[in-house]
Structures are given as structure tokens and as C-alpha cells.
Amino acid sequence: MCKEEDYMSDSFINVQQDIRPGLPMLRQIREARRKEEKQQEANLKNRQKSLKEEQERRDIGLKNALGCENKGFTLLQKMGYKSGQPLGKSGDGIVEPIPLNVKTGKSGLGHEALLKQKAEETLESCRRKIHMKNQAEETAAEQFRLRLKYKQDEVKLGGDLKRSQQACRQLDTQKNIQVPREAWYWLGLEEETDEEEKKEQDEDDYKSEDLSILEKLQILTGYLREEHLYCIWCGTASEDKEDLSSNCPGPTAADHD
């Protein structure tokens, strides 16, 4: 760079090195992290290898029967024990040695039993929840079936009541009965009743709105049987009460099923 060049010129700036602060520190951190991961991986491999070798040595040792070099076996032989016979004075003891239960973890002696107990409790809790859920679903399904049946029965009762009202109006008209015993006995007449007549009605008299469809049907079919010897389910009128009682199964729809 010439001496005449200004230190603020482009040529002076372009000559400077591109030094970005923080890059060396980032490289060191990444390198240290990479070394740590490699060390952890190597430690894990070494531990797995040592555990495998220990397991192999243990299996080999357990496969071999005890010999005279074992002090415990030597003491048993001095007391009259022979290889292959059961332990005990009466000869009803164990034949094979008690199996080893090697503990490789760092937890306490009762930790595995505690984990097993917690697992069983969790499983039992899940079973209980599933059972309660199934019961709730069954209850909901049963309630739905009952509601559906109730609606179907209500529709059927409404149809029977409508037929009874039509038959009552027709039979009353044939007998020159101009006014029904109750306004709702005739189909559509109750709606045609003037509001003033409703206000004059005695408070002690029951209103048709207070009666259910089933109650109306029972009252009206009883009236038809008593007054006209007619059964809506049979669809015919009898000559007398004896004829009605002998030919009609009964006063309800269930009797005609």
C-alpha cells in the first residue's frame, strides 16, 4: 500500500483481514463437545463389553459343578454328602444350588419390588378405568335405547289416540250426539274451543293438558267400549257387552298383540 493512499479509502479497507469476533470461541466449544461425546460413547462401549465378559464368566462358572477345591463342598463331603443327592438329614432338601439373581443397577435392594408393585397398581388402575368406561358406555347405550323406545311408544300411543278421537266423533255423530263429553274426545274440536269458554270452565275440572297421552287413550277407549261397544284395535263394534267381552281380547293394545 502506498503512503499517499488514505487509510479511509477502499483500497486500505480491502487489504484488512476478515476477523469475525467469537469464531475461535465457537470452534473450541464445538471441539470440546465433540470430544466429550466421543468419550461418553467409548465409556459406554467399554462398560457394555465388561458386563458381557462378566456375564460370560459367570455362566461358565455356573455350568461347572463344584469340586473338591471348593471349601464349602469339601465341608459337605466330610459330613457325608455325596454329589447329586438332596440336602438335609432326611434327604428331602434341594438338589440344585440356589440360583443367582445378579443385580447390575445402582438402585437399592427393594427398588425392583417397588417398581413391580407400582406397575401392578398402574395396570390395575388402567383396568379399573377401562371397566368404568365400558360401564358408562353400556349405561349410555341402555339409556339411549330406553329413550328411543319411549319415543316409539309415544308415537304409537299418539296414533291410537288419533284413531280413537276420529272413531269417537264418527260414532257420536251417528247417535246424534252434537257435543262430546269432553272437548278432546273429538279430533280437532279442542283446538276449535273458544278461549272464553275455557275461562268459564270450573277450576275443579281437570284440563286435557293435565292428562298424558296414555291417560287420554285409556279414558277414550273406555268410553268407546262402554258407550258404543267399539274397540279401535279390533276395528269393529259389537252387538252387546257379552259379544264384546267374548270376541275382543282386551281393552289395551298389548292384549291385541
C-alpha positions as CSV (number, residue, x, y, z in Angstrom):
1,M,0.0,0.0,0.0
2,C,1.4,3.4,-1.0
3,K,2.0,6.1,1.5
4,E,-0.2,8.5,-0.5
5,E,-3.2,6.3,0.0
6,D,-5.7,7.4,2.5
7,Y,-6.4,5.0,5.4
8,M,-10.2,5.6,4.8
9,S,-10.0,4.7,1.1
10,D,-11.4,1.4,-0.3
11,S,-8.0,0.0,-1.1
12,F,-7.0,0.3,2.5
13,I,-10.2,-1.3,3.8
14,N,-10.0,-4.3,1.4
15,V,-6.5,-5.1,2.5
16,Q,-7.6,-5.7,6.1
17,Q,-8.2,-9.3,7.2
18,D,-11.8,-10.5,7.8
19,I,-11.7,-11.1,11.5
20,R,-15.1,-12.0,12.9
21,P,-15.2,-11.9,16.7
22,G,-16.4,-15.1,18.5
23,L,-15.5,-17.6,15.9
24,P,-12.4,-19.1,17.7
25,M,-14.5,-19.5,20.8
26,L,-17.3,-21.3,18.9
27,R,-14.8,-23.7,17.4
28,Q,-13.3,-24.5,20.8
29,I,-16.8,-25.2,22.3
30,R,-17.7,-27.4,19.4
31,E,-14.5,-29.3,19.6
32,A,-14.8,-29.8,23.3
33,R,-18.4,-31.0,22.9
34,R,-17.3,-33.4,20.2
35,K,-14.6,-34.9,22.4
36,E,-17.0,-35.3,25.3
37,E,-19.5,-37.2,23.1
38,K,-16.7,-39.5,21.8
39,Q,-15.5,-40.1,25.4
40,Q,-19.1,-40.9,26.6
41,E,-19.6,-43.3,23.6
42,A,-16.3,-45.0,24.4
43,N,-17.1,-45.4,28.1
44,L,-20.5,-46.9,27.2
45,K,-18.9,-49.4,24.8
46,N,-16.3,-50.4,27.4
47,R,-19.0,-50.8,30.1
48,Q,-21.1,-53.0,27.8
49,K,-18.1,-55.1,26.9
50,S,-17.1,-55.6,30.6
51,L,-20.7,-56.5,31.5
52,K,-20.8,-59.0,28.7
53,E,-17.4,-60.6,29.7
54,E,-18.6,-60.8,33.3
55,Q,-21.8,-62.5,32.2
56,E,-19.9,-65.0,30.1
57,R,-17.5,-65.8,33.0
58,R,-20.5,-66.2,35.4
59,D,-22.3,-68.5,33.0
60,I,-19.2,-70.7,32.6
61,G,-18.7,-70.9,36.3
62,L,-22.3,-71.8,37.0
63,K,-22.2,-74.6,34.4
64,N,-19.4,-76.3,36.1
65,A,-20.2,-78.4,39.1
66,L,-18.5,-77.7,42.5
67,G,-15.3,-79.7,43.0
68,C,-13.0,-80.6,45.9
69,E,-11.3,-77.2,45.6
70,N,-14.4,-75.5,46.9
71,K,-14.2,-75.3,50.7
72,G,-18.0,-75.4,51.2
73,F,-18.3,-78.6,49.1
74,T,-15.4,-80.1,51.0
75,L,-17.1,-79.5,54.3
76,L,-20.3,-81.1,53.0
77,Q,-18.4,-84.2,51.9
78,K,-16.9,-84.5,55.4
79,M,-20.4,-84.5,56.8
80,G,-21.4,-87.4,54.5
81,Y,-22.8,-85.5,51.5
82,K,-22.4,-87.1,48.1
83,S,-22.7,-85.2,44.8
84,G,-26.2,-85.4,43.3
85,Q,-28.1,-86.2,46.5
86,P,-30.6,-83.8,48.1
87,L,-29.5,-81.8,51.2
88,G,-30.8,-82.4,54.7
89,K,-30.7,-85.2,57.2
90,S,-33.9,-86.8,55.9
91,G,-32.8,-86.2,52.2
92,D,-35.8,-84.0,51.3
93,G,-33.8,-80.8,50.6
94,I,-32.8,-79.2,47.4
95,V,-30.5,-80.8,44.8
96,E,-29.5,-77.9,42.7
97,P,-27.9,-74.8,44.2
98,I,-30.0,-71.7,44.8
99,P,-29.9,-69.7,41.5
100,L,-28.1,-66.4,41.4
101,N,-30.0,-63.1,40.9
102,V,-27.3,-60.7,39.9
103,K,-28.1,-57.1,40.4
104,T,-26.3,-54.8,37.9
105,G,-28.1,-51.5,38.6
106,K,-27.4,-48.8,41.2
107,S,-30.8,-48.9,42.9
108,G,-31.5,-50.3,46.3
109,L,-32.4,-53.9,47.0
110,G,-36.1,-53.3,47.3
111,H,-36.3,-51.0,44.3
112,E,-37.3,-53.7,41.8
113,A,-40.1,-55.0,44.0
114,L,-41.3,-51.4,44.4
115,L,-41.3,-50.9,40.6
116,K,-43.2,-54.1,40.2
117,Q,-45.7,-53.1,42.7
118,K,-46.2,-49.7,41.1
119,A,-46.5,-51.4,37.7
120,E,-49.2,-53.7,39.0
121,E,-51.0,-50.7,40.6
122,T,-50.9,-48.8,37.4
123,L,-52.2,-51.8,35.4
124,E,-55.0,-52.3,37.9
125,S,-55.9,-48.6,37.7
126,C,-56.0,-48.8,33.9
127,R,-58.2,-51.9,34.1
128,R,-60.5,-50.1,36.5
129,K,-60.7,-47.1,34.2
130,I,-61.5,-49.3,31.2
131,H,-64.1,-51.1,33.2
132,M,-65.7,-47.9,34.4
133,K,-65.6,-46.6,30.8
134,N,-67.3,-49.7,29.5
135,Q,-69.9,-49.5,32.2
136,A,-70.6,-45.8,31.3
137,E,-70.8,-46.7,27.6
138,E,-73.2,-49.5,28.3
139,T,-75.3,-47.3,30.6
140,A,-75.4,-44.6,27.9
141,A,-76.4,-47.1,25.3
142,E,-79.2,-48.5,27.5
143,Q,-80.5,-45.0,28.2
144,F,-80.5,-44.3,24.5
145,R,-82.4,-47.5,23.8
146,L,-84.9,-46.6,26.5
147,R,-85.4,-43.0,25.1
148,L,-85.8,-44.4,21.6
149,K,-88.4,-47.0,22.8
150,Y,-90.2,-44.3,24.8
151,K,-90.4,-42.1,21.7
152,Q,-91.6,-45.0,19.6
153,D,-94.2,-45.9,22.2
154,E,-95.3,-42.3,22.4
155,V,-95.7,-42.1,18.6
156,K,-97.7,-45.3,18.7
157,L,-99.9,-44.0,21.5
158,G,-100.5,-40.8,19.7
159,G,-101.6,-42.7,16.6
160,D,-104.0,-44.8,18.6
161,L,-105.4,-41.7,20.3
162,K,-106.0,-40.0,17.0
163,R,-107.8,-43.1,15.7
164,S,-109.9,-43.2,18.8
165,Q,-110.8,-39.5,18.5
166,Q,-111.8,-40.0,14.9
167,A,-113.9,-43.1,15.7
168,C,-115.5,-41.3,18.7
169,R,-116.6,-38.3,16.6
170,Q,-118.0,-40.6,13.9
171,L,-119.9,-42.8,16.4
172,D,-121.2,-39.9,18.4
173,T,-122.4,-38.2,15.2
174,Q,-124.2,-41.4,14.2
175,K,-126.0,-41.3,17.6
176,N,-126.9,-37.6,17.1
177,I,-124.5,-36.6,19.9
178,Q,-123.7,-33.0,19.0
179,V,-121.4,-32.2,21.9
180,P,-118.7,-34.6,23.1
181,R,-118.4,-35.5,26.7
182,E,-115.0,-33.8,26.7
183,A,-113.7,-31.4,24.0
184,W,-110.6,-33.6,23.4
185,Y,-112.8,-36.7,22.7
186,W,-113.2,-35.4,19.1
187,L,-110.2,-34.8,16.9
188,G,-109.6,-31.1,16.3
189,L,-112.5,-29.9,18.4
190,E,-110.4,-29.0,21.4
191,E,-108.4,-26.5,19.2
192,E,-111.7,-25.0,18.0
193,T,-112.9,-24.3,21.5
194,D,-113.2,-20.6,22.2
195,E,-110.9,-19.1,24.8
196,E,-113.8,-17.5,26.6
197,E,-115.3,-21.0,27.2
198,K,-112.0,-22.1,28.7
199,K,-112.1,-19.2,31.1
200,E,-115.6,-20.1,32.3
201,Q,-114.6,-23.7,32.9
202,D,-114.7,-24.7,36.6
203,E,-111.3,-24.7,38.2
204,D,-112.1,-28.1,39.9
205,D,-112.5,-29.8,36.5
206,Y,-109.3,-31.3,35.1
207,K,-107.9,-29.9,31.8
208,S,-106.9,-32.1,28.9
209,E,-103.4,-30.6,29.1
210,D,-103.0,-32.2,32.6
211,L,-103.5,-35.7,31.1
212,S,-100.8,-37.7,29.4
213,I,-101.4,-39.4,26.0
214,L,-101.7,-42.8,27.7
215,E,-104.3,-41.5,30.2
216,K,-106.3,-39.9,27.4
217,L,-106.2,-43.1,25.4
218,Q,-107.3,-45.2,28.4
219,I,-110.2,-42.8,29.1
220,L,-111.3,-42.6,25.5
221,T,-111.1,-46.3,24.7
222,G,-113.1,-47.0,27.9
223,Y,-115.7,-44.5,26.7
224,L,-115.9,-46.2,23.3
225,R,-116.3,-49.6,24.8
226,E,-118.9,-48.5,27.3
227,E,-120.9,-46.2,25.1
228,H,-120.5,-47.6,21.6
229,L,-119.3,-51.2,22.3
230,Y,-116.4,-50.4,19.9
231,C,-112.7,-51.4,20.1
232,I,-110.3,-49.5,18.0
233,W,-107.8,-52.3,17.8
234,C,-110.4,-54.8,16.7
235,G,-111.9,-52.2,14.4
236,T,-115.5,-53.4,14.9
237,A,-118.5,-52.6,17.0
238,S,-120.1,-55.4,19.0
239,E,-123.8,-56.1,19.4
240,D,-123.7,-56.2,23.1
241,K,-121.3,-56.3,26.1
242,E,-121.3,-60.1,26.1
243,D,-120.3,-60.1,22.4
244,L,-117.6,-57.5,23.1
245,S,-116.1,-59.4,26.1
246,S,-116.1,-62.7,24.2
247,N,-114.7,-61.6,20.9
248,C,-112.3,-58.7,22.0
249,P,-109.0,-59.9,23.6
250,G,-108.9,-56.9,26.0
251,P,-109.1,-53.1,26.5
252,T,-105.4,-52.4,25.7
253,A,-103.1,-52.6,22.6
254,A,-100.9,-55.2,24.4
255,D,-103.9,-57.5,24.6
256,H,-104.2,-57.5,20.8
257,D,-100.5,-58.3,20.1
